[in-house]
Amino acid sequence: MRIYKVPTSGAIYSSNVYLLLGDFSRIEDKNTLIDAGGDINIFQEITNFPTGVGKKGVDQIILTHNHFDHTQGISGLKNRYGSKVYAFSQGGLVDTLLKPNQKIEVADTIATIIYTPGHSNDSICIYFEKEKILFSGDTPIAVYDSEGSHSFEYFDALKRLSYLNLDIIYPGHGNPINNPQEVLQRSIKNVEKSNIF
């Protein structure tokens, strides 16, 4: 699997948008976007990637949650590519609802959907066990202090993520996390000391 971060213009607030392609761009590979962002600049940028001869640029879009900065590009992508949209909660342009622990074909591999409420009630992470990769959307991975309040559901999700075999986390905003276990363990300790409700 190849992972590309699709550039945005910076003129409009947007989540990170990741394009996942198979290693050899086979016809059967599922060209997949993780989130659709808020910036139509991605439409042109996608044409610059090696998505495969005779293939759609984007077969499917997996939303990490249904906030505007992750979803604004959906309509244009569906119009351009006929992309199918997968999400944990129903929205006007969602084709298929995802379930916790569901397996889904992505690029040339298989991902697992992990339900991680906290940032929103429909937040998910997308885990690639073989590749040791997690796409976390806006699920708070790095908690830097114990001053805040956190739900039991989020704390449970954070602990479940810490059990995964991970080399890297790609978040919905910011740069990749290259020391995921260290960050997750620190976050768990901080959340344990915070107000959990």
N, C-alpha and C positions, 0 to 999 in steps of 0.2 A: 504494500500500500504506500502511495505517495501522498504527502500532506502539503498543501499550499495555503498560505494565508492570503486571501484576496485583498488587494489594496483598496482602501476607501479614500475619498478625496480629502477628508478632514474638515470639509465645510459643513457637514451634517453629522449630528451625534449618532454614532452607530456602534453596535457590538462588533467584535471580531467575526469575520466570516471565513470559514475554512472549507476548502475544496479537497475532497478525498477521491483519489483516482487509483485504479489498479496499476500494478507495476508495468503491465504491458498493454494497457488500454484495449483489452479484449472486448468484443461485442457484448459478451454476457456480464461484464463488470458493471456495477451500479455506481455511476458518477454521482457523488453525494455532496451536498452542502450541509455543513453544520451551521445552522442559523442563516437567515437571509439578510440581516443587517438593516440599516436605515438609510442607506446611501445608494442611489441608483447608479453611481459610478461603477459598481460591481458588474453591471450588465456588460459593459465594454471590456472590463478587465478579464472576465471569464473567457472571452474569445482568445486571449493571449496564452492560455494554458493548453497543454497537450492532452485534450480530452478524448482523442481517438477519432480515426477516420470512420465516417458513416455512423457515428454515435451522437446522441444528444449531449449537449454540453453539461446539462444537469438533469439526471434521471429523477432524483428525489432530494427533498429537503427535510432534515430532521431539526425540529425546533427544540432548544433546551428549555424554553418556556415562552409564554405568549406576551411578552412586553414589546412595546412598539419598536425599540431600537434593535430588536432581533427579528422583526417580522415585516417591516415596511417593504422589503424587496419582493415579497412573495408574489403579489399580483403580476408584476412585470416578468418574473421568472416563469410563472405558469403560462403566461401569454407567449413568451418566447420559446420555451422548451417543452411545455406540457408537463412540467415536473409534478410529481406527487408529493404531498406534504404530510409528514408524520408529526404528531404532537401528543402530549399527555392529556391536554384538554381541548375541547371542541372550540373551533373558531370558524369564521365564515369561509376560509379557504383551506381548512384542514380536511384531508381526504381519509386518513386512517388514524384512529386513536391507539396510542401505545399503552402497554401494561408493564408493571414492574417485572423485571427479570426476563422480559421478552428478548428473543434473539432476532436480529435483523441483518440482512445482507447489506454490506457497505463496501463499495469499491470491489476488491477481490478477496474480501475476508468477512468475518462475522463479528458483529458488535452485540453487547448486552446493554439493555436499558436499565438504569438504576434510578429509582425514585428517590429524590433528595429534597423534600419540602424544607422551606426555611426562607429563602429569598422570595419565593412565591409558592402557592399551593400546587402548582403544576411543574415545578422545577425537576429536571432530570439531568443525569450525567450519562455519558455514552462511553462504555468501557470496551477496550480491545484487549482481551486477555493474552492472546498470542504475542501481540506487539507491545504489551505493557504500557498502554497509552490510555489516558482518560481525557475526555472533553467535558469540562465542568460547567459550562455556561456561567451563570451568575451565582451558583452555589458558593457561599463563602468558604474558601479553602484556608486562607491565611487569616487567623484571628490573633491580633497582636497584643491584646491585653484582656483583663478579666473584668473590665468596667461595665460591659454591656449586659443585655438580657437576651436569652436565647430559648427557643422552644425545645421541648423534649424530642419532638420529631426531627428537628435539625441536628441535635446532639447525637441522636441515634444514627442519622444518615452519615454524619462525620465519622463516627466510629466504624460504620460499615465500609466507608471508603478507605479507612486506614488498614483494613484487612486485605486490600487488593495488592497484587504484585505490580508495582508501578515504577516506570523509569521517568515518565514525564507527564505533566498535566498541561493541557491547553485550555486556558480560561476564556470566558466570554469577553473580557476586557483585559488589556495589559499583555505582558510578556509570558512565555511559557515558564512553568515552574519545574526546574531541573532537579530539585531535591525534595520530591513530594512527600516521602515518609517523614523526613525531618520537619517539614512544614505542618503536616497533618498531626504529628504527635505534639508539637508545640501548641497547635490550635486546640486540641482536645484538652490539654492541661489548663489552658486559659478559660475555655468554656466551662470546665468542671468547677472553676472558682467563681464563675459569674452567677447571675440570677437565672436559673433555669425554671421555666414555667410550663 
